[in-house]
Amino acid sequence: MQPAKILVVDDDAVARELLADALKKEGYDVEAYGSGEEAIARGRQGRVDLVLTDIRMGAVDGLTVLREFKRMSRDTAIVVLTAFGSLEGAIEAIKQGAYDYLAKPFKKEEIKLVVQRSLDHSRLLRENTKFREELKRQDDWSPLVGSSPAMLEVYKLVARVSEGKSTVLLQGESGTGKELIARAIHANSPRRDRPFVPVNCGALPDTLLESEMFGYEKGAFTGAVGTKTGLFESANGGTLFLDEIGELGPALQVKLLRVMQDQEVRRVGGTSSIKVDVRIIAATNRDLEQFVKEGKFRDDLFYRLNVVRITLPSLKERQEDIPMLAYHFLQKCGAGATRAVHGFHPDTLVLLKRYRWPGNVRELENAIERAVSLSHGPLLTPDDLPAAIRQAGGAAEQKAETTETVEEVCLTLEEVEKRHLVRVLKETKGNKVKAAKILGIDRRTLYRMAERFGLDLGEDADGGDKDSG
């Protein structure tokens, strides 16, 4: 991966070279310029990830540099450099689109933090630009594969809600494509040219998630060496996707409700509120209505989120889409394969349709990717599939021949899923990392499934001997 390209623009030669040298030592590709004219000329020549520019310079000042780079490349992050006397100019630069500012004299840790945050912001903008360009090259709905009645209903709802600004709640099992639907809503909305910012509410403890979502002021807590812009601010004008919303703790539920009501955020340790214009799309694989009844989720927040609800079908509810999805993932995975793979052996498609797919579309994609990497010919054969899928297909063929499988015909869907989970755990000898990968789910979801089925996965939730592989 190429190092990030950073321009340092300052008419003070000593300050310019000190900052450039400090950033070069961090591994960045740095170019230093003594005037705004030179920096703008360089910007016209090619990609720049970040510009650090002094406010007060000669004929072309930092605000002009800011405006020209924003005109040339909206993805380039701008950080302004300011002395105490020009703080007012830095604030004006923030209003015009600068990501952050650095106050002279600089501290090394402060520089590292601001630069890293700015580059993360630039990367996020580029990803959104790339996604929008991909959508322009394809049909509007091409990322949403499937023509089953269940998916057609989803497409209709997506089309209706995209043009508005109502909050959307996506419900569905893990792996059903909730983030893909959220991106489709954003990409077909009037906010398509503004950021789409995804947040996994179950990935971080509430204390860290709060500072990520709302940001924090310098000195708000130990380690807060600078001011951090929260994800709500990063998504301003665009869409914030709150995945696993059911995992939010009580305190964060209250704060999220307040933001949704007032359309403003207050950073951790801050005293003033910041207005934001953000569309919320939330997603969950939990039964939030049941959570409300059990007192685990605030009813007022649920009603705020549940303005438009879209329920995504599981893959077993749209089995007619499996061949289309399989070919879609084959095309996607085959592009980078060392051997050309053009299609499926008929028996392979039969196995794919017989399998119950507890990990849904994500598990199917993982299975196709694995099969492509192991294939020896132009067609994917049953032997290329994971053992769990082959075994499930074999069991289906023998249902009429054994007493055990006759009983399986009458099993509930939940019992079938439980047996499949037990089979995969047995195949992987209890290795939860491998089991989760085969199922196409994360380990958090694996533990939830085991808890639901009354299975004991042991005490090594953070790794343990069995997960060491």
C-alpha positions, 0 to 999 in steps of 0.5 A: 500500500502506498503511503499517504501523500501529504502537502505541507504549506507554510511560508515559514521555512523553519516551521515548514521543514520541522513539520515535514521532517516529523511527518516523514519519520511517521512514514508519510510521503511528504512534499513541502511548499513555501507558498499557496501558489506552489501548493495549488499547482502541485494539486493540479498534477495528481492525488493528494490525501492531506494538505496542512496549510498555514493560514497567514501567507503571502498573496495566496493565503490558506483559505485560498488553498483550502477553496482551490483544493476543495474545488479540485478534489473533495476527497482531500482533507485540509488541516489549517495551521494557526498561531494564537493570533490567527485562531479566528481565521482557523475557525473560518476555515473550519466553516469553509470545509477544513477538517481540523486545525493545528495550533502552533507550536505543535506537539508531536502526539497532537500532530500524529493524532490530527493527521491520522484522523484527517487521513481516515476522513479522506479515506472515508470520502474516497470510499464513498466516491468509489461506491457512487461511481460503481453505482453509476456504471451499473443499474441502480439495483445491481448490488441487490441481487435476487428476483424472488417475491420477498426481495422484490418487496424489499426493492419497492420499499427501498425505492419509496424511502430513498427520496425522503429523509425518514429514519429507517429500521432494517430488521433481519438475521445476520448476513442478510445484507442490511448494510447493502440495503442501507447503502442502496437507500443512501446512494439513491437519495438526495444525500448521495453526494454526502458521506455514508458513515457505518457504525457497528454499535456492538463492536465497542464498549459504550464508553468508547462508542460514545466518543466515536459517535459524538467526538470529544474535546481535548482533555475530556479524559485521560488520553484525549490529547486533542479534539476529535470529531465524532461520526455524527459530525462526519456524516453531516449532510449524509447518512449514519448507519447504526448497525446492531442498534439493539446492542446500545446500553441504556446511557447511550440510548438516552443520548442517541434519542436526544440527538435524534430529537434535537438534531445536535450533538455535544462532544464528550467534555464539551459545553456547546452543542453542534447542529447536524443534519444526518439521516439515521438508518438503523439495523438489528437482528434482534426483536426490538419490540420484545426488548422494549417489553423486557425493559432492555430498549427504550420505547421512545427510542424504538418509536423514533427509529421505527418510522419505516421498517424494512424486514430482510428475508433470510436466504432460506426464505428466498431459495429461488435467488440462490443460483443468481446469487451464486453466479454473482459471487462467482463473478465477483470472486473469480475476477482475482482468481489465478484460474478461470472459473466459469460456472457450476457443475449441476450437482453443485447448484443442487447442494447449494439449494438444499443447504439451509444457510444459517449464515445467510448471504454472507455465508454463501459468499464465503462458500463461493470464495472458498470454492473458487480458491480451491477449484481445479477446473472451469466449473465448481464441483461439489468437492470444492464446497465446504464439508458442512454443505456437502454433508447437509446435501448428503443427509437430504438424499438419505432422508427416506432411508433412516429412522433418524432422517425420517424424524428430521422431516418433522424437526422445527427449523430451529432444531435443524439450525441447532444440529447444523451448528453442532455439526460444524463445531464438531467438524472444527473440533470446537474451534470457534474462529473456524466455525464462525468462518464456515458459517459466515458469521462473526464470533459474537453471533456464534455465541448468541446462537449457542446461547439460544440453543443451550450449547456451551462453547466453553469459557474462552470467549476471548480466544482460548486454547481451542481458538488458537487453531 
